[in-house]
Amino acid sequence: MKYKGFSKKLQIWDLKFNDRAMPWKNEKDPYKIWLSEIILQQTRVEQGLAYYENFIKHFPTIKHLAAASEKKVFKLWEGLGYYSRCKNLIFTAKEIVDLYNGIFPNTYHDILNLKGIGPYTAAAIASFAFYQPYAVVDGNVFRVLSRYFEISIPIDTTEGKKLFTDLANMVLDKNNPAGHNQAMMDFGATVCKPVNPLCKTCVFKKSCKAFLQNRVEMLPVKNKKTIVKKRQFYFFVIESKGKIVLRERHEKDIWQHLHEFPVIETQKQEDIDAIIKIVQKTGGLMKMLYC
C-alpha cells in the first residue's frame, strides 16, 4: 500500500484548512482528555460539549471527581444516556486516586488497563497527553482509511478491526502522533464525512482510490446491523402541594441511580384504560414509587 506522505499531506490540510474548534482540542491534561473521550462515546459533540464544560466546572481535577458523591456525578450526567460510562468514570477516578495518588498513568498499557477505557481512548490519552506513538482508530479513521485505500473488508469484524488498526499505525506520524491523530479525526468529521463527503475539494482526491474508482459512498463496509430493542414506558406526573413526585431508579438497568417520574413498563403499547388497570392490579402508585 502506498502510504508514505499521507500524514504529511494530512497535517498540511490541518494547518491550512482545519478550523474545527473544541474546548478539549490541543489539551494536554490526561484527565480532561479522558473525560472528553468518555463523554463523546455514543454522544454527538454538540450535545457533549455542555456536559464536558459542566463536569470540568464541578470537578476540575480527578481528585475532585473521585471525592464527589455518586448521586452528584450521576445528576450531572443525566440526559447523556449509556450510564455505564458514568459508572466506569466514577470507578476509574477512585482507582487512579487509590493506586496512583491521583496522577493519571502515563503509559498506553497502564491506561488501557483502567476500567471503561478501550484501545481508542487509551491511544487518544497516550498520544495527546504523553506524545506516545499510538494511532486512534474510531469511526472517522475507519472511514478515511477504507476510502483512501479502497478496502472492502468489513470494519466491524475481527479481521477488519486488526487490519485498520495496523494500517492506522503504519500511516501514523511517529514524531507527531498527537497532531496526526487530531487531524485524522477532524478530517473524517468535516471532509470525509459519512454522507456528502467533500471529495471535489479534498486534498487526497488525486490519490484516494475510492474516489478514483467512484466507490466513496460504498465504503466503509459493515456486516452487522444494530439491533434496536423497543421498550414501552408509561410515566406518571404526580403533583402534591405544589411539588412533583420523583423516584430514584434502583433496578439494574441503564438508568440505575437516576431520578424519574413514577413509571411502569409494559410488553406492548397500551391505551390509558389498560394502563390504569395494570396499576390497580400491581399494587398502585406506591409500588411504582418504591420498586
Backbone as CSV, one residue per row, in Angstrom:
resi,resn,N_x,N_y,N_z,CA_x,CA_y,CA_z,C_x,C_y,C_z
1,MET,0.828,-1.204,0.000,0.000,0.000,0.000,0.866,1.259,0.000
2,LYS,0.456,2.233,-0.739,1.191,3.486,-0.799,0.672,4.425,0.283
3,TYR,1.493,4.603,1.320,1.042,5.449,2.413,2.064,6.502,2.812
4,LYS,3.256,6.463,2.243,4.256,7.478,2.564,3.778,8.838,2.074
5,GLY,3.881,9.814,2.902,3.422,11.152,2.546,1.986,11.413,2.952
6,PHE,1.274,10.361,3.364,-0.126,10.525,3.754,-0.254,11.487,4.929
7,SER,0.507,11.220,5.992,0.401,12.046,7.191,0.859,13.476,6.938
8,LYS,1.885,13.643,6.111,2.383,14.991,5.813,1.299,15.823,5.136
9,LYS,0.631,15.225,4.150,-0.433,15.939,3.447,-1.616,16.200,4.383
10,LEU,-1.903,15.232,5.246,-2.991,15.382,6.210,-2.725,16.556,7.150
11,GLN,-1.498,16.669,7.623,-1.157,17.737,8.562,-1.060,19.099,7.873
12,ILE,-0.734,19.116,6.595,-0.778,20.372,5.838,-2.220,20.854,5.750
13,TRP,-3.138,19.909,5.465,-4.564,20.258,5.458,-4.983,20.815,6.814
14,ASP,-4.536,20.148,7.874,-4.889,20.556,9.230,-4.422,21.986,9.504
15,LEU,-3.221,22.291,9.077,-2.641,23.611,9.329,-3.330,24.703,8.512
16,LYS,-3.666,24.404,7.277,-4.201,25.431,6.370,-5.718,25.576,6.396
17,PHE,-6.409,24.454,6.582,-7.854,24.494,6.360,-8.716,24.061,7.550
18,ASN,-8.135,23.400,8.519,-8.951,22.863,9.612,-9.281,23.946,10.637
19,ASP,-10.544,24.310,10.712,-10.973,25.337,11.672,-11.967,24.769,12.691
20,ARG,-11.933,23.453,12.862,-12.838,22.812,13.813,-12.352,23.089,15.234
21,ALA,-13.114,23.882,15.967,-12.708,24.301,17.314,-13.513,23.565,18.372
22,MET,-12.807,22.998,19.364,-13.444,22.356,20.500,-12.611,22.660,21.737
23,PRO,-13.243,22.770,22.914,-12.502,23.189,24.113,-11.407,22.218,24.540
24,TRP,-11.526,20.937,24.180,-10.506,19.953,24.583,-9.424,19.762,23.525
25,LYS,-9.542,20.480,22.399,-8.545,20.345,21.341,-7.205,20.921,21.810
26,ASN,-6.138,20.188,21.544,-4.779,20.548,21.984,-4.617,20.489,23.498
27,GLU,-5.567,19.867,24.171,-5.484,19.688,25.617,-4.384,18.672,25.954
28,LYS,-3.612,18.933,26.995,-2.533,18.034,27.404,-2.790,17.371,28.757
29,ASP,-3.816,17.814,29.460,-4.162,17.225,30.750,-4.861,15.886,30.500
30,PRO,-4.254,14.760,30.897,-4.862,13.451,30.611,-6.247,13.285,31.225
31,TYR,-6.486,13.928,32.363,-7.808,13.843,32.992,-8.875,14.451,32.091
32,LYS,-8.598,15.628,31.549,-9.578,16.308,30.702,-9.746,15.586,29.363
33,ILE,-8.659,15.035,28.846,-8.750,14.253,27.610,-9.623,13.027,27.839
34,TRP,-9.355,12.336,28.937,-10.142,11.143,29.287,-11.617,11.499,29.447
35,LEU,-11.896,12.566,30.169,-13.274,12.984,30.402,-13.988,13.287,29.087
36,SER,-13.326,14.031,28.201,-13.952,14.378,26.922,-14.209,13.129,26.086
37,GLU,-13.281,12.187,26.086,-13.446,10.980,25.288,-14.577,10.105,25.815
38,ILE,-14.697,9.992,27.130,-15.783,9.189,27.706,-17.129,9.822,27.407
39,ILE,-17.221,11.134,27.533,-18.482,11.829,27.251,-18.867,11.679,25.785
40,LEU,-17.884,11.715,24.892,-18.184,11.678,23.463,-18.450,10.276,22.928
41,GLN,-18.259,9.253,23.762,-18.650,7.914,23.336,-20.170,7.871,23.199
42,GLN,-20.656,7.530,22.028,-22.095,7.428,21.769,-22.822,8.765,21.920
43,THR,-22.091,9.880,21.840,-22.702,11.205,22.025,-22.145,12.181,20.989
44,ARG,-23.014,12.952,20.377,-22.574,13.972,19.415,-21.834,15.094,20.134
45,VAL,-20.879,15.688,19.428,-20.088,16.777,20.007,-20.990,17.908,20.485
46,GLU,-22.001,18.243,19.695,-22.890,19.347,20.034,-23.591,19.111,21.368
47,GLN,-23.934,17.868,21.641,-24.613,17.544,22.892,-23.609,17.416,24.042
48,GLY,-22.454,16.826,23.759,-21.487,16.548,24.809,-20.743,17.762,25.315
49,LEU,-20.662,18.809,24.526,-19.885,19.996,24.881,-20.299,20.595,26.219
50,ALA,-21.595,20.817,26.404,-22.081,21.435,27.642,-21.807,20.532,28.843
51,TYR,-21.931,19.229,28.654,-21.660,18.292,29.749,-20.186,18.334,30.145
52,TYR,-19.320,18.376,29.148,-17.878,18.443,29.422,-17.542,19.690,30.240
53,GLU,-18.048,20.818,29.799,-17.755,22.077,30.499,-18.322,22.066,31.913
54,ASN,-19.492,21.450,32.100,-20.111,21.393,33.418,-19.321,20.478,34.354
55,PHE,-18.839,19.359,33.815,-18.039,18.442,34.631,-16.738,19.108,35.069
56,ILE,-16.076,19.809,34.145,-14.819,20.482,34.483,-15.059,21.567,35.537
57,LYS,-16.202,22.230,35.439,-16.542,23.280,36.407,-16.706,22.689,37.813
58,HIS,-17.408,21.557,37.914,-17.674,20.958,39.216,-16.524,20.083,39.717
59,PHE,-15.813,19.450,38.770,-14.708,18.551,39.135,-13.465,18.923,38.329
60,PRO,-12.766,19.982,38.714,-11.614,20.457,37.926,-10.440,19.483,37.867
61,THR,-10.371,18.554,38.832,-9.303,17.547,38.804,-9.902,16.179,39.077
62,ILE,-9.110,15.157,38.822,-9.599,13.797,39.033,-9.848,13.525,40.507
63,LYS,-9.120,14.214,41.390,-9.339,14.049,42.826,-10.697,14.605,43.233
64,HIS,-11.121,15.702,42.613,-12.454,16.250,42.893,-13.539,15.265,42.453
65,LEU,-13.339,14.657,41.299,-14.324,13.688,40.793,-14.382,12.460,41.697
66,ALA,-13.232,11.960,42.104,-13.188,10.766,42.956,-13.831,11.012,44.317
67,ALA,-13.751,12.230,44.811,-14.279,12.550,46.136,-15.764,12.906,46.118
68,ALA,-16.316,13.129,44.945,-17.716,13.558,44.839,-18.667,12.403,45.138
69,SER,-19.868,12.741,45.596,-20.888,11.708,45.826,-21.364,11.185,44.472
70,GLU,-21.681,9.897,44.427,-22.133,9.289,43.172,-23.421,9.950,42.686
71,LYS,-24.270,10.349,43.620,-25.528,10.980,43.216,-25.276,12.284,42.477
72,LYS,-24.295,13.048,42.948,-23.979,14.310,42.286,-23.435,14.075,40.884
73,VAL,-22.567,13.070,40.753,-21.981,12.771,39.448,-23.058,12.296,38.482
74,PHE,-23.918,11.402,38.947,-24.995,10.896,38.088,-25.962,12.007,37.704
75,LYS,-26.184,12.955,38.620,-27.091,14.066,38.314,-26.531,14.915,37.184
76,LEU,-25.218,15.154,37.199,-24.595,15.937,36.133,-24.605,15.173,34.817
77,TRP,-24.581,13.852,34.900,-24.566,13.021,33.689,-25.957,12.884,33.081
78,GLU,-26.956,13.148,33.862,-28.346,12.903,33.474,-28.660,13.476,32.096
79,GLY,-29.201,12.628,31.206,-29.552,13.055,29.856,-28.578,12.590,28.797
80,LEU,-27.385,12.153,29.204,-26.387,11.702,28.231,-26.618,10.273,27.767
81,GLY,-27.289,9.469,28.586,-27.526,8.079,28.217,-26.298,7.206,28.411
82,TYR,-26.461,5.907,28.121,-25.373,4.924,28.268,-24.670,5.129,29.610
83,TYR,-25.425,4.925,30.682,-24.964,5.308,32.011,-23.847,4.424,32.559
84,SER,-23.557,3.309,31.892,-22.413,2.508,32.308,-21.127,3.322,32.169
85,ARG,-21.127,4.280,31.246,-19.959,5.165,31.095,-19.726,5.965,32.370
86,CYS,-20.813,6.436,32.965,-20.703,7.233,34.189,-20.238,6.371,35.357
87,LYS,-20.752,5.149,35.426,-20.319,4.229,36.481,-18.813,3.976,36.378
88,ASN,-18.345,3.722,35.144,-16.914,3.462,34.941,-16.075,4.703,35.235
89,LEU,-16.626,5.870,34.930,-15.932,7.130,35.191,-15.661,7.281,36.686
90,ILE,-16.683,7.023,37.482,-16.552,7.131,38.936,-15.562,6.096,39.470
91,PHE,-15.717,4.855,39.016,-14.840,3.769,39.481,-13.379,4.067,39.145
92,THR,-13.123,4.494,37.910,-11.747,4.733,37.467,-11.129,5.937,38.158
93,ALA,-11.909,6.975,38.397,-11.388,8.148,39.108,-10.906,7.741,40.502
94,LYS,-11.708,6.921,41.196,-11.319,6.461,42.533,-10.105,5.545,42.470
95,GLU,-10.050,4.720,41.431,-8.917,3.803,41.282,-7.614,4.565,41.055
96,ILE,-7.662,5.607,40.237,-6.460,6.402,39.966,-5.994,7.122,41.237
97,VAL,-6.945,7.587,42.029,-6.584,8.230,43.307,-5.975,7.209,44.265
98,ASP,-6.580,6.025,44.319,-6.110,5.000,45.258,-4.776,4.377,44.838
99,LEU,-4.623,4.074,43.550,-3.437,3.351,43.086,-2.308,4.254,42.604
100,TYR,-2.677,5.439,42.096,-1.668,6.314,41.504,-1.593,7.683,42.187
101,ASN,-2.205,7.781,43.368,-2.185,9.032,44.132,-2.768,10.207,43.336
102,GLY,-3.745,9.904,42.497,-4.422,10.956,41.742,-3.689,11.402,40.488
103,ILE,-2.573,10.728,40.162,-1.809,11.084,38.966,-2.132,10.070,37.863
104,PHE,-2.599,10.554,36.738,-3.026,9.673,35.658,-1.842,8.845,35.171
105,PRO,-2.006,7.522,35.011,-0.901,6.702,34.496,-0.459,7.201,33.123
106,ASN,0.835,7.097,32.834,1.379,7.745,31.639,1.870,6.792,30.556
107,THR,1.475,5.523,30.615,1.825,4.605,29.529,0.553,4.026,28.927
108,TYR,0.612,3.718,27.663,-0.555,3.198,26.950,-1.135,1.971,27.640
109,HIS,-0.297,1.023,28.011,-0.785,-0.234,28.579,-1.398,-0.039,29.965
110,ASP,-0.836,0.837,30.775,-1.438,1.119,32.080,-2.777,1.825,31.916
111,ILE,-2.851,2.718,30.955,-4.107,3.423,30.687,-5.165,2.435,30.200
112,LEU,-4.753,1.528,29.320,-5.677,0.532,28.757,-6.250,-0.383,29.823
113,ASN,-5.516,-0.590,30.899,-5.975,-1.475,31.978,-7.027,-0.834,32.874
114,LEU,-7.258,0.454,32.712,-8.272,1.128,33.519,-9.671,0.757,33.035
115,LYS,-10.599,0.647,33.967,-11.963,0.244,33.629,-12.642,1.284,32.752
116,GLY,-13.310,0.811,31.702,-14.046,1.706,30.818,-13.213,2.340,29.730
117,ILE,-11.926,1.992,29.665,-11.044,2.558,28.651,-10.608,1.458,27.685
118,GLY,-10.944,1.633,26.414,-10.562,0.688,25.383,-9.371,1.190,24.597
119,PRO,-8.982,0.472,23.545,-7.807,0.843,22.741,-7.877,2.258,22.164
120,TYR,-9.062,2.672,21.701,-9.185,4.009,21.115,-8.917,5.103,22.155
121,THR,-9.596,5.032,23.294,-9.424,6.050,24.329,-8.014,6.030,24.898
122,ALA,-7.457,4.832,25.069,-6.084,4.718,25.573,-5.105,5.365,24.598
123,ALA,-5.313,5.156,23.304,-4.433,5.756,22.291,-4.578,7.276,22.282
124,ALA,-5.807,7.760,22.456,-6.037,9.203,22.473,-5.305,9.852,23.650
125,ILE,-5.451,9.269,24.836,-4.794,9.832,26.028,-3.276,9.726,25.901
126,ALA,-2.789,8.551,25.475,-1.343,8.331,25.375,-0.696,9.265,24.362
127,SER,-1.371,9.502,23.244,-0.777,10.353,22.198,-0.938,11.836,22.496
128,PHE,-2.119,12.252,22.950,-2.369,13.672,23.183,-1.652,14.193,24.431
129,ALA,-1.668,13.402,25.497,-1.091,13.869,26.763,0.388,13.520,26.916
130,PHE,0.794,12.361,26.341,2.153,11.884,26.602,2.974,11.660,25.330
131,TYR,2.420,12.064,24.165,3.140,12.030,22.884,3.645,10.635,22.526
132,GLN,2.901,9.617,22.925,3.293,8.250,22.600,2.709,7.848,21.247
133,PRO,3.431,7.062,20.451,3.043,6.766,19.063,1.980,5.681,18.926
134,TYR,0.758,6.008,19.312,-0.363,5.089,19.148,-1.458,5.795,18.353
135,ALA,-1.921,5.132,17.312,-2.944,5.729,16.458,-4.328,5.529,17.042
136,VAL,-5.137,6.562,17.024,-6.532,6.418,17.421,-7.294,5.815,16.241
137,VAL,-8.193,4.910,16.550,-8.967,4.263,15.487,-10.439,4.317,15.879
138,ASP,-11.139,5.315,15.352,-12.569,5.447,15.601,-13.302,5.407,14.266
139,GLY,-14.585,5.734,14.278,-15.368,5.686,13.048,-14.818,6.581,11.958
140,ASN,-14.321,7.750,12.337,-13.742,8.661,11.356,-12.515,8.049,10.688
141,VAL,-11.667,7.404,11.487,-10.439,6.811,10.971,-10.751,5.612,10.087
142,PHE,-11.687,4.772,10.507,-12.124,3.655,9.673,-12.547,4.161,8.295
143,ARG,-13.347,5.223,8.298,-13.913,5.742,7.057,-12.832,6.311,6.144
144,VAL,-11.936,7.112,6.689,-10.881,7.725,5.886,-9.985,6.647,5.263
145,LEU,-9.552,5.710,6.074,-8.622,4.683,5.580,-9.292,3.728,4.602
146,SER,-10.534,3.342,4.887,-11.206,2.408,3.981,-11.422,3.033,2.606
147,ARG,-11.677,4.343,2.576,-11.880,5.026,1.299,-10.555,5.322,0.601
148,TYR,-9.586,5.816,1.348,-8.313,6.196,0.735,-7.630,4.983,0.110
149,PHE,-7.671,3.843,0.816,-7.015,2.637,0.311,-7.995,1.692,-0.383
150,GLU,-9.262,2.073,-0.447,-10.326,1.273,-1.070,-10.322,-0.160,-0.524
151,ILE,-10.619,-0.266,0.754,-10.634,-1.562,1.426,-12.079,-1.937,1.739
152,SER,-12.487,-3.105,1.264,-13.873,-3.541,1.433,-14.066,-4.515,2.582
153,ILE,-13.014,-4.824,3.298,-13.147,-5.714,4.455,-14.003,-5.010,5.510
154,PRO,-15.047,-5.658,6.014,-15.947,-5.013,6.987,-15.204,-4.515,8.221
155,ILE,-15.514,-3.307,8.635,-14.815,-2.699,9.772,-15.280,-3.248,11.108
156,ASP,-16.417,-3.955,11.125,-16.941,-4.479,12.387,-16.650,-5.972,12.559
157,THR,-15.615,-6.462,11.875,-15.170,-7.835,12.048,-13.810,-7.831,12.735
158,THR,-13.438,-8.960,13.303,-12.131,-9.070,13.962,-11.009,-8.800,12.963
159,GLU,-11.144,-9.362,11.770,-10.138,-9.144,10.730,-10.052,-7.676,10.342
160,GLY,-11.207,-7.048,10.171,-11.238,-5.652,9.775,-10.647,-4.730,10.816
161,LYS,-11.012,-4.960,12.092,-10.501,-4.113,13.166,-8.980,-4.196,13.259
162,LYS,-8.447,-5.420,13.117,-6.994,-5.593,13.181,-6.310,-4.937,11.990
163,LEU,-6.887,-5.138,10.806,-6.284,-4.568,9.598,-6.232,-3.045,9.678
164,PHE,-7.338,-2.426,10.062,-7.383,-0.968,10.093,-6.551,-0.386,11.238
165,THR,-6.478,-1.114,12.345,-5.620,-0.659,13.443,-4.158,-0.697,13.018
166,ASP,-3.765,-1.793,12.367,-2.383,-1.902,11.869,-2.087,-0.820,10.838
167,LEU,-3.050,-0.581,9.949,-2.863,0.421,8.908,-2.790,1.825,9.501
168,ALA,-3.630,2.099,10.491,-3.613,3.409,11.154,-2.262,3.670,11.799
169,ASN,-1.671,2.641,12.365,-0.346,2.796,12.980,0.764,2.896,11.933
170,MET,0.539,2.332,10.759,1.519,2.438,9.674,1.591,3.865,9.128
171,VAL,0.434,4.516,8.988,0.415,5.868,8.419,0.661,6.934,9.475
172,LEU,0.675,6.545,10.746,0.864,7.491,11.844,2.225,8.182,11.780
173,ASP,2.224,9.484,12.015,3.478,10.230,12.143,3.999,10.001,13.551
174,LYS,5.016,9.160,13.676,5.546,8.789,14.996,6.183,9.987,15.715
175,ASN,6.594,10.991,14.946,7.203,12.182,15.549,6.174,13.201,16.019
176,ASN,4.961,13.059,15.547,3.897,13.986,15.955,2.568,13.237,16.036
177,PRO,2.487,12.239,16.915,1.266,11.431,16.983,0.022,12.224,17.387
178,ALA,0.193,13.208,18.272,-0.958,13.999,18.710,-1.527,14.811,17.545
179,GLY,-0.637,15.493,16.814,-1.095,16.301,15.683,-1.728,15.454,14.598
180,HIS,-1.114,14.312,14.316,-1.651,13.402,13.296,-3.029,12.886,13.705
181,ASN,-3.152,12.395,14.938,-4.418,11.819,15.385,-5.549,12.841,15.373
182,GLN,-5.261,14.053,15.849,-6.299,15.087,15.859,-6.706,15.457,14.440
183,ALA,-5.729,15.568,13.559,-6.025,15.906,12.170,-6.854,14.819,11.505
184,MET,-6.520,13.566,11.778,-7.251,12.448,11.177,-8.710,12.450,11.607
185,MET,-8.964,12.650,12.892,-10.340,12.672,13.386,-11.111,13.864,12.826
186,ASP,-10.473,15.028,12.788,-11.137,16.226,12.266,-11.415,16.090,10.768
187,PHE,-10.472,15.484,10.055,-10.644,15.304,8.607,-11.832,14.392,8.315
188,GLY,-11.943,13.306,9.090,-13.062,12.398,8.908,-14.393,13.031,9.271
189,ALA,-14.376,13.924,10.252,-15.615,14.555,10.712,-16.084,15.684,9.802
190,THR,-15.150,16.362,9.133,-15.522,17.565,8.373,-15.374,17.435,6.861
191,VAL,-14.526,16.527,6.393,-14.298,16.378,4.952,-14.753,15.010,4.455
192,CYS,-14.156,13.958,5.009,-14.500,12.597,4.601,-15.691,12.111,5.423
193,LYS,-16.801,12.812,5.267,-17.989,12.588,6.094,-18.753,11.339,5.647
194,PRO,-19.583,10.779,6.538,-20.367,9.601,6.149,-21.273,9.871,4.960
195,VAL,-21.907,11.033,4.975,-22.822,11.417,3.897,-22.350,12.740,3.291
196,ASN,-22.414,12.827,1.997,-21.988,14.022,1.267,-20.560,14.462,1.608
197,PRO,-19.591,13.565,1.457,-18.196,13.950,1.695,-17.740,14.994,0.683
198,LEU,-16.769,15.813,1.079,-16.313,16.919,0.232,-15.184,16.461,-0.688
199,CYS,-15.481,15.491,-1.527,-14.455,14.861,-2.363,-13.848,15.821,-3.392
200,LYS,-14.646,16.715,-3.940,-14.156,17.580,-5.015,-13.101,18.570,-4.537
201,THR,-13.120,18.905,-3.260,-12.121,19.838,-2.731,-11.139,19.138,-1.782
202,CYS,-11.193,17.819,-1.727,-10.342,17.050,-0.808,-8.885,17.063,-1.256
203,VAL,-7.985,17.177,-0.292,-6.547,17.210,-0.614,-6.053,15.858,-1.116
204,PHE,-6.849,14.811,-0.917,-6.453,13.467,-1.349,-7.158,13.015,-2.624
205,LYS,-7.840,13.915,-3.306,-8.664,13.476,-4.432,-7.861,12.847,-5.577
206,LYS,-6.574,13.164,-5.674,-5.747,12.582,-6.742,-5.150,11.234,-6.346
207,SER,-5.258,10.878,-5.064,-4.662,9.621,-4.625,-5.641,8.706,-3.897
208,CYS,-6.835,9.190,-3.584,-7.846,8.376,-2.905,-8.409,7.351,-3.883
209,LYS,-8.178,6.077,-3.600,-8.585,5.022,-4.525,-10.100,4.938,-4.679
210,ALA,-10.830,5.113,-3.598,-12.287,5.035,-3.678,-12.843,6.155,-4.539
211,PHE,-12.271,7.357,-4.429,-12.725,8.478,-5.248,-12.414,8.223,-6.723
212,LEU,-11.234,7.735,-6.992,-10.832,7.476,-8.377,-11.656,6.359,-9.008
213,GLN,-12.135,5.442,-8.167,-12.945,4.326,-8.672,-14.450,4.566,-8.483
214,ASN,-14.809,5.762,-8.024,-16.210,6.127,-7.815,-16.907,5.169,-6.843
215,ARG,-16.223,4.869,-5.733,-16.766,3.937,-4.742,-16.843,4.543,-3.339
216,VAL,-16.749,5.852,-3.257,-16.730,6.514,-1.952,-17.967,6.190,-1.121
217,GLU,-19.136,6.244,-1.737,-20.382,6.023,-0.997,-20.551,4.574,-0.559
218,MET,-19.758,3.674,-1.116,-19.879,2.257,-0.776,-19.014,1.862,0.419
219,LEU,-18.159,2.771,0.857,-17.210,2.453,1.915,-17.376,3.405,3.097
220,PRO,-17.106,2.956,4.326,-16.652,1.611,4.697,-17.786,0.601,4.699
221,VAL,-17.420,-0.674,4.735,-18.387,-1.770,4.734,-18.611,-2.251,6.162
222,LYS,-19.876,-2.497,6.486,-20.229,-3.068,7.793,-21.046,-4.337,7.578
223,ASN,-20.785,-5.330,8.403,-21.529,-6.589,8.320,-22.754,-6.593,9.203
224,LYS,-22.578,-6.110,10.418,-23.620,-6.244,11.425,-24.575,-5.052,11.413
225,LYS,-25.807,-5.330,11.724,-26.803,-4.278,11.868,-27.132,-4.107,13.352
226,THR,-27.317,-2.864,13.757,-27.655,-2.584,15.149,-29.049,-3.113,15.462
227,ILE,-29.150,-3.886,16.536,-30.445,-4.415,16.952,-31.111,-3.399,17.878
228,VAL,-32.256,-2.921,17.475,-32.992,-1.924,18.258,-34.041,-2.633,19.102
229,LYS,-33.952,-2.455,20.404,-34.921,-3.047,21.312,-35.942,-1.991,21.710
230,LYS,-37.202,-2.271,21.441,-38.259,-1.330,21.776,-38.812,-1.634,23.168
231,ARG,-38.952,-0.572,23.978,-39.491,-0.720,25.334,-40.618,0.285,25.518
232,GLN,-41.660,-0.146,26.189,-42.830,0.707,26.400,-42.844,1.215,27.846
233,PHE,-42.686,2.533,28.015,-42.705,3.142,29.344,-43.895,4.098,29.458
234,TYR,-44.544,4.056,30.612,-45.650,4.975,30.892,-45.327,5.713,32.192
235,PHE,-45.104,7.007,32.069,-44.705,7.833,33.221,-45.922,8.555,33.802
236,PHE,-45.907,8.715,35.120,-46.987,9.393,35.827,-46.445,10.663,36.471
237,VAL,-46.988,11.800,36.097,-46.596,13.073,36.691,-47.567,13.358,37.834
238,ILE,-47.059,13.225,39.064,-47.906,13.353,40.249,-47.525,14.623,41.002
239,GLU,-48.502,15.489,41.194,-48.263,16.743,41.911,-49.004,16.729,43.237
240,SER,-48.315,17.129,44.295,-48.940,17.196,45.614,-48.414,18.412,46.368
241,LYS,-49.305,19.302,46.731,-48.961,20.511,47.482,-47.864,21.325,46.787
242,GLY,-48.008,21.437,45.484,-47.077,22.248,44.705,-45.761,21.579,44.384
243,LYS,-45.619,20.301,44.740,-44.380,19.575,44.472,-44.643,18.407,43.530
244,ILE,-43.629,18.076,42.723,-43.727,16.980,41.778,-42.992,15.768,42.337
245,VAL,-43.610,14.605,42.255,-43.018,13.373,42.788,-42.002,12.789,41.810
246,LEU,-40.805,12.496,42.315,-39.778,11.794,41.557,-39.309,10.596,42.363
247,ARG,-38.733,9.624,41.712,-38.185,8.454,42.378,-36.791,8.156,41.824
248,GLU,-35.989,7.486,42.646,-34.670,7.061,42.176,-34.765,5.628,41.675
249,ARG,-34.174,5.391,40.517,-34.194,4.034,39.962,-33.190,3.165,40.719
250,HIS,-33.652,1.988,41.156,-32.767,1.064,41.855,-32.514,-0.202,41.040
251,GLU,-33.310,-0.407,40.014,-33.136,-1.606,39.208,-31.777,-1.604,38.512
252,LYS,-31.285,-2.801,38.202,-30.034,-2.906,37.450,-30.343,-2.689,35.980
253,ASP,-30.365,-1.430,35.616,-30.728,-1.040,34.259,-29.831,0.128,33.862
254,ILE,-29.972,0.601,32.639,-29.103,1.683,32.172,-29.354,2.994,32.897
255,TRP,-30.490,3.113,33.585,-30.796,4.359,34.295,-30.639,4.215,35.808
256,GLN,-29.930,3.232,36.247,-29.766,2.995,37.678,-29.193,4.224,38.386
257,HIS,-29.782,4.571,39.546,-29.387,5.694,40.394,-29.834,7.062,39.874
258,LEU,-30.499,7.105,38.735,-31.010,8.381,38.237,-32.461,8.551,38.670
259,HIS,-32.953,9.772,38.561,-34.303,10.075,39.026,-35.266,10.216,37.857
260,GLU,-36.503,9.850,38.106,-37.511,9.878,37.053,-38.891,10.018,37.679
261,PHE,-39.900,10.260,36.843,-41.279,10.206,37.294,-41.635,8.740,37.577
262,PRO,-42.583,8.485,38.457,-43.043,7.107,38.646,-43.421,6.502,37.292
263,VAL,-43.065,5.236,37.088,-43.219,4.651,35.760,-43.553,3.178,35.852
264,ILE,-44.271,2.686,34.861,-44.420,1.247,34.683,-44.004,0.912,33.258
265,GLU,-43.502,-0.308,33.088,-43.086,-0.763,31.757,-43.971,-1.929,31.348
266,THR,-44.416,-1.911,30.104,-45.264,-2.987,29.589,-44.589,-3.660,28.399
267,GLN,-45.086,-4.847,28.076,-44.510,-5.605,26.968,-44.943,-5.057,25.612
268,LYS,-46.092,-4.396,25.592,-46.606,-3.842,24.333,-47.275,-2.503,24.606
269,GLN,-47.581,-1.790,23.569,-48.225,-0.485,23.716,-49.661,-0.679,24.208
270,GLU,-50.044,0.123,25.187,-51.376,0.013,25.778,-52.085,1.364,25.767
271,ASP,-53.433,1.344,25.858,-54.167,2.598,25.974,-54.285,2.962,27.455
272,ILE,-54.799,4.136,27.731,-54.818,4.666,29.090,-55.650,3.798,30.037
273,ASP,-56.753,3.236,29.552,-57.597,2.393,30.411,-56.846,1.131,30.828
274,ALA,-56.117,0.561,29.899,-55.357,-0.655,30.201,-54.241,-0.349,31.202
275,ILE,-53.630,0.828,31.075,-52.559,1.226,31.994,-53.102,1.390,33.410
276,ILE,-54.262,2.001,33.532,-54.874,2.189,34.852,-55.171,0.836,35.495
277,LYS,-55.663,-0.102,34.718,-55.955,-1.432,35.244,-54.679,-2.136,35.704
278,ILE,-53.590,-1.943,34.947,-52.311,-2.557,35.318,-51.816,-1.994,36.637
279,VAL,-51.968,-0.677,36.810,-51.544,-0.024,38.048,-52.339,-0.560,39.226
280,GLN,-53.648,-0.671,39.046,-54.507,-1.172,40.122,-54.183,-2.622,40.459
281,LYS,-53.903,-3.419,39.452,-53.645,-4.843,39.635,-52.310,-5.104,40.312
282,THR,-51.317,-4.247,40.024,-49.958,-4.493,40.535,-49.642,-3.763,41.832
283,GLY,-50.632,-3.109,42.418,-50.383,-2.504,43.722,-50.399,-0.992,43.732
284,GLY,-50.748,-0.386,42.600,-50.944,1.056,42.581,-49.673,1.877,42.545
285,LEU,-49.853,3.150,42.816,-48.767,4.112,42.683,-47.654,3.903,43.696
286,MET,-47.968,3.400,44.878,-46.928,3.229,45.893,-45.857,2.252,45.431
287,LYS,-46.284,1.218,44.718,-45.308,0.253,44.212,-44.398,0.902,43.187
288,MET,-44.957,1.781,42.353,-44.144,2.478,41.359,-43.122,3.381,42.035
289,LEU,-43.493,3.905,43.182,-42.595,4.842,43.870,-41.426,4.128,44.528
290,TYR,-41.636,2.903,44.963,-40.600,2.249,45.767,-39.986,1.012,45.138
291,CYS,-40.447,0.608,43.969,-39.885,-0.590,43.343,-38.528,-0.272,42.711
